């Protein structure tokens, strides 16, 4: 589960790399923070920031809720989204807005132990902060964050309008590993099996999932996942840090190892590891827009097709996005 154990193995090289990246990442990851439960009304949906606290752990769990207007006319699906390391609840708003426009609610959870505050403070302790954030304790807390946020939204004013048979976990990078744990991944640490499956999760969207470092064979970890899964990556989806590389092959190994009666893989021709975030770091504007728009419609086709029991939506998506794809597979 120690997703970023590379920080321990290449401390100096990683430190230099992060110091070079930090100014750009800090600037782009710090959206204005509003006090209280801010509500933003848009055509067809509203967006609400909620600052929750899990009393059992004494841990803050801020969320951003995208709520479609059609929820007042019937039950809607819900996506619970988990961000990558160093990001926040406002790091993937393009997905939340798209889903809400199409009648799908989404709850974007911020994990305070591995969020954008990692970039703050002494730059020479940046590596140790990332090491701690990528450790087993925080990985477990992230899954518990997801569970607590789902508990709260279902128990709140929104619960009666959410369809419990259409709850999806989703995440990018570290958030993809969080999603896999919620979906039923099993990890053994110190002779103990860690399994945090949430039975309310009926499908999972896994974007750029890193491998579970320290474990050579992913099958014992992932084969127990039985819900439908969508795996999204790119041919250029590489974590590049001097002395270490995690490429698209790792994402494909996760796809191969996962269980379930239905799983889908989409590999875009272009796009870096961070192309799936709100911000554009290293990709051209065209690539960034193409990948985001395609991922929006792909996720919708997967959700609709999964819960309607129809292959038509995904087949139509594939036919209209062939030029962007390096590989597409369903099993």
C-alpha positions as CSV (number, residue, x, y, z in Angstrom):
1,X,0.0,0.0,0.0
2,X,3.1,2.2,0.3
3,X,2.5,3.8,-3.0
4,X,5.4,6.2,-3.0
5,X,8.1,4.1,-1.4
6,X,10.4,5.5,-4.1
7,X,10.9,8.6,-1.8
8,X,12.8,6.5,0.7
9,X,15.1,5.0,-1.9
10,X,16.1,8.1,-3.8
11,X,15.9,10.8,-1.2
12,X,18.4,13.3,-2.8
13,X,17.2,12.9,-6.4
14,X,13.6,13.2,-5.4
15,X,14.3,16.3,-3.2
16,X,15.9,18.1,-6.1
17,X,13.1,17.2,-8.5
18,X,10.4,18.3,-6.1
19,X,12.2,21.6,-5.3
20,X,12.2,22.3,-9.0
21,X,8.5,21.5,-9.4
22,X,7.3,23.0,-6.2
23,X,6.8,26.7,-7.3
24,X,4.7,25.7,-10.2
25,X,2.6,23.1,-8.3
26,X,2.1,25.4,-5.3
27,X,0.9,28.2,-7.6
28,X,-1.6,26.0,-9.4
29,X,-2.9,24.0,-6.4
30,X,-3.9,26.9,-4.1
31,X,-7.3,27.9,-5.1
32,X,-8.9,30.5,-2.8
33,X,-10.4,28.9,0.3
34,X,-13.7,30.2,1.5
35,X,-14.8,29.9,5.1
36,X,-18.0,28.0,5.8
37,X,-20.2,25.9,3.6
38,X,-20.0,27.9,0.3
39,X,-22.7,27.2,-2.3
40,X,-22.3,28.1,-6.0
41,X,-25.4,27.8,-8.1
42,X,-25.0,27.0,-11.8
43,X,-27.4,26.1,-14.6
44,X,-28.6,22.6,-13.9
45,X,-26.6,22.0,-10.7
46,X,-25.1,23.5,-7.6
47,X,-21.6,23.2,-6.0
48,X,-21.2,23.2,-2.2
49,X,-18.1,23.1,-0.1
50,X,-18.7,21.3,3.2
51,X,-16.1,21.2,6.0
52,X,-16.9,18.0,7.9
53,X,-15.0,16.5,10.8
54,X,-14.9,12.8,11.6
55,X,-15.3,12.7,15.4
56,X,-14.1,9.1,15.8
57,X,-10.7,10.1,14.4
58,X,-10.7,13.8,15.2
59,X,-9.8,14.3,11.5
60,X,-11.1,17.0,9.2
61,X,-12.8,15.7,6.0
62,X,-13.5,18.7,3.7
63,X,-15.6,17.8,0.6
64,X,-16.9,19.5,-2.5
65,X,-20.4,18.3,-3.5
66,X,-21.7,18.6,-7.1
67,X,-25.5,18.3,-6.9
68,X,-27.7,18.1,-10.0
69,X,-31.0,19.8,-10.0
70,X,-32.7,16.7,-11.3
71,X,-32.1,15.1,-7.9
72,X,-35.3,16.7,-6.8
73,X,-37.3,14.6,-9.4
74,X,-35.9,11.2,-8.6
75,X,-32.9,9.2,-7.3
76,X,-29.5,9.9,-8.9
77,X,-26.2,8.1,-9.1
78,X,-23.3,9.2,-6.8
79,X,-19.6,9.3,-7.5
80,X,-17.2,9.5,-4.5
81,X,-13.9,10.9,-5.8
82,X,-10.5,10.8,-4.2
83,X,-7.7,13.1,-5.3
84,X,-4.0,12.4,-6.0
85,X,-1.2,13.1,-3.5
86,X,-0.7,16.9,-3.0
87,X,-4.0,17.9,-4.5
88,X,-7.4,18.8,-2.9
89,X,-11.2,18.6,-3.3
90,X,-11.0,21.3,-6.0
91,X,-8.4,19.5,-8.2
92,X,-10.9,17.7,-10.6
93,X,-13.8,20.0,-10.8
94,X,-14.2,19.5,-14.6
95,X,-15.4,15.9,-13.9
96,X,-17.8,17.1,-11.1
97,X,-19.3,19.7,-13.3
98,X,-19.7,17.4,-16.3
99,X,-21.3,14.6,-14.2
100,X,-23.7,17.1,-12.5
101,X,-24.8,18.4,-15.9
102,X,-25.7,14.8,-16.8
103,X,-27.6,14.1,-13.7
104,X,-24.9,12.4,-11.6
105,X,-24.0,13.7,-8.1
106,X,-20.4,13.6,-7.0
107,X,-18.6,14.1,-3.7
108,X,-15.0,15.1,-4.0
109,X,-13.2,14.2,-0.8
110,X,-10.1,16.1,0.5
111,X,-7.6,13.9,2.4
112,X,-5.9,16.3,4.9
113,X,-2.9,14.0,5.5
114,X,-1.9,14.0,1.8
115,X,-3.5,17.1,0.3
116,X,-2.0,20.3,-1.1
117,X,-0.7,21.4,2.3
118,X,2.2,19.0,1.7
119,X,3.7,21.8,-0.5
120,X,3.7,24.2,2.4
121,X,6.6,24.7,4.8
122,X,10.3,24.1,4.7
123,X,11.2,22.8,1.2
124,X,14.0,20.7,2.6
125,X,11.5,18.6,4.6
126,X,9.3,18.1,1.5
127,X,10.5,14.6,0.9
128,X,9.8,13.5,4.5
129,X,6.3,15.0,4.3
130,X,5.6,13.0,1.1
131,X,7.0,9.9,2.7
132,X,4.7,10.2,5.6
133,X,1.7,11.0,3.4
134,X,2.4,7.9,1.3
135,X,2.7,5.5,4.2
136,X,0.2,2.9,5.3
137,X,-1.4,5.0,8.0
138,X,-2.4,7.7,5.6
139,X,-3.4,5.2,3.0
140,X,-5.9,3.7,5.5
141,X,-7.1,7.0,6.6
142,X,-7.9,8.0,3.0
143,X,-10.2,5.0,2.7
144,X,-11.8,5.9,6.0
145,X,-12.3,9.5,4.7
146,X,-14.2,8.1,1.7
147,X,-16.4,5.9,4.0
148,X,-17.1,8.7,6.4
149,X,-18.0,11.2,3.6
150,X,-20.3,8.6,2.1
151,X,-21.9,8.0,5.5
152,X,-22.5,11.8,5.9
153,X,-24.0,12.5,2.5
154,X,-26.3,9.5,2.8
155,X,-27.4,10.5,6.3
156,X,-27.9,14.1,5.3
157,X,-30.5,16.0,3.3
158,X,-29.2,14.5,0.1
159,X,-29.6,10.8,1.1
160,X,-33.2,10.4,0.0
161,X,-32.2,11.4,-3.5
162,X,-29.2,9.1,-4.0
163,X,-29.7,5.7,-5.5
164,X,-27.8,3.2,-3.3
165,X,-27.6,0.8,-6.2
166,X,-25.6,3.3,-8.2
167,X,-22.7,4.4,-6.0
168,X,-19.3,4.7,-7.7
169,X,-15.8,5.2,-6.2
170,X,-13.3,7.0,-8.4
171,X,-9.9,8.5,-8.1
172,X,-6.7,9.6,-9.8
173,X,-3.2,8.4,-8.9
174,X,-3.0,7.9,-5.1
175,X,-6.7,8.4,-5.2
176,X,-7.0,5.4,-7.6
177,X,-5.3,3.3,-5.0
178,X,-7.7,4.6,-2.4
179,X,-10.6,3.7,-4.7
180,X,-9.2,0.2,-5.2
181,X,-9.0,-0.3,-1.4
182,X,-12.7,0.8,-1.1
183,X,-13.6,-1.5,-3.9
184,X,-12.1,-4.6,-2.2
185,X,-8.3,-4.7,-2.6
186,X,-6.5,-6.8,0.1
187,X,-3.0,-5.9,1.3
188,X,-0.9,-7.9,3.7
189,X,1.3,-5.9,6.1
190,X,3.3,-7.5,8.9
191,X,1.3,-10.7,8.5
192,X,-2.0,-9.0,8.9
193,X,-4.5,-8.6,6.0
194,X,-5.8,-5.1,5.5
195,X,-9.2,-5.1,3.8
196,X,-11.4,-2.0,3.9
197,X,-14.0,-2.8,1.3
198,X,-17.1,-0.7,1.4
199,X,-20.0,-2.9,0.2
200,X,-21.9,0.2,-0.9
201,X,-19.5,0.7,-3.8
202,X,-21.1,-0.8,-6.9
203,X,-18.4,0.2,-9.5
204,X,-15.0,1.9,-9.6
205,X,-13.2,4.4,-12.0
206,X,-9.5,4.0,-11.7
207,X,-7.4,6.8,-13.3
208,X,-3.6,6.3,-13.6
209,X,-3.3,3.8,-10.7
210,X,0.2,3.4,-9.4
211,X,1.2,-0.1,-8.4
212,X,1.1,-1.2,-4.8
213,X,4.9,-0.8,-4.1
214,X,6.5,-3.6,-2.1
215,X,4.2,-6.2,-3.6
216,X,5.5,-8.0,-6.7
217,X,2.3,-9.8,-7.5
218,X,-0.8,-7.7,-7.7
219,X,-3.2,-10.6,-8.2
220,X,-3.6,-11.5,-4.5
221,X,-4.3,-7.9,-3.8
222,X,-6.7,-7.1,-6.6
223,X,-8.3,-10.3,-7.7
224,X,-11.0,-10.1,-5.0
225,X,-12.4,-6.9,-6.5
226,X,-15.7,-8.0,-8.1
227,X,-17.4,-4.7,-9.0
228,X,-17.2,-3.4,-12.6
229,X,-14.1,-1.2,-13.1
230,X,-13.0,1.4,-15.7
231,X,-9.2,1.9,-16.0
232,X,-8.0,5.1,-17.7
233,X,-4.4,6.0,-18.5
234,X,-2.2,7.2,-21.4
235,X,0.8,5.9,-23.3
236,X,2.8,8.7,-21.8
237,X,1.5,8.2,-18.2
238,X,4.9,8.0,-16.6
239,X,6.0,9.1,-13.1
240,X,9.5,10.5,-13.9
241,X,11.8,11.0,-10.9
242,X,15.6,10.5,-11.2
243,X,16.5,7.0,-10.3
244,X,12.9,5.7,-10.6
245,X,10.2,5.3,-13.2
246,X,6.7,4.1,-13.1
247,X,5.2,3.8,-16.5
248,X,2.0,2.8,-18.2
249,X,3.0,-0.9,-17.8
250,X,2.3,-0.6,-14.1
251,X,-1.2,0.7,-14.9
252,X,-1.7,-2.2,-17.3
253,X,-0.6,-4.7,-14.6
254,X,-3.3,-3.3,-12.3
255,X,-5.9,-3.8,-15.0
256,X,-4.7,-7.4,-15.7
257,X,-4.7,-8.3,-12.0
258,X,-8.1,-7.0,-11.0
259,X,-11.0,-9.3,-10.6
260,X,-14.6,-8.6,-11.6
261,X,-17.0,-9.8,-14.3
262,X,-16.6,-6.6,-16.3
263,X,-13.6,-4.3,-16.7
264,X,-12.7,-1.7,-19.3
265,X,-9.3,-0.2,-20.2
266,X,-8.8,3.0,-22.2
267,X,-5.2,4.1,-23.0
268,X,-4.9,7.5,-24.8
269,X,-2.1,8.1,-27.2
270,X,-0.9,11.3,-25.5
271,X,-1.0,13.0,-22.1
272,X,1.2,13.0,-19.0
273,X,0.3,11.6,-15.6
274,X,-1.2,15.0,-14.5
275,X,-3.3,15.5,-17.7
276,X,-6.3,14.3,-15.8
277,X,-6.2,17.2,-13.2
278,X,-7.9,20.6,-13.6
279,X,-4.5,22.2,-14.3
280,X,-2.3,21.9,-17.3
281,X,1.3,21.3,-16.3
282,X,3.2,19.7,-19.2
283,X,0.7,18.9,-21.9
284,X,-0.3,21.1,-24.8
285,X,-3.7,22.8,-24.6
286,X,-5.0,20.5,-27.4
287,X,-3.9,17.3,-25.6
288,X,-5.2,18.5,-22.3
289,X,-8.6,19.4,-23.6
290,X,-8.9,16.3,-25.8
291,X,-8.1,13.9,-22.9
292,X,-10.3,15.7,-20.4
293,X,-13.3,15.8,-22.8
294,X,-12.9,12.2,-23.7
295,X,-12.5,11.1,-20.1
296,X,-15.7,13.0,-19.2
297,X,-17.8,11.2,-21.8
298,X,-16.0,7.8,-21.2
299,X,-16.9,7.9,-17.5
300,X,-20.5,8.7,-18.3
301,X,-20.7,5.9,-20.8
302,X,-19.2,3.5,-18.3
303,X,-21.6,4.6,-15.5
304,X,-24.7,4.5,-17.8
305,X,-23.7,1.2,-19.4
306,X,-22.8,-0.5,-16.1
307,X,-26.1,0.3,-14.4
308,X,-28.3,-0.1,-17.5
309,X,-26.6,-3.4,-18.4
310,X,-25.9,-2.3,-21.9
311,X,-22.7,-2.4,-24.0
312,X,-24.0,0.2,-26.4
313,X,-22.8,3.4,-24.6
314,X,-19.1,2.2,-24.4
315,X,-19.2,0.9,-28.0
316,X,-20.4,4.2,-29.3
317,X,-17.7,6.0,-27.2
318,X,-15.0,3.9,-28.6
319,X,-16.1,4.4,-32.2
320,X,-16.1,8.2,-31.8
321,X,-12.7,8.4,-30.0
322,X,-10.5,5.9,-32.0
323,X,-8.1,8.7,-33.1
324,X,-7.2,9.4,-29.4
325,X,-6.7,5.8,-28.4
326,X,-3.5,3.7,-28.3
327,X,-5.5,0.8,-26.8
328,X,-9.0,-0.1,-25.8
329,X,-10.1,-3.3,-24.2
330,X,-13.1,-4.8,-22.4
331,X,-13.2,-8.1,-20.5
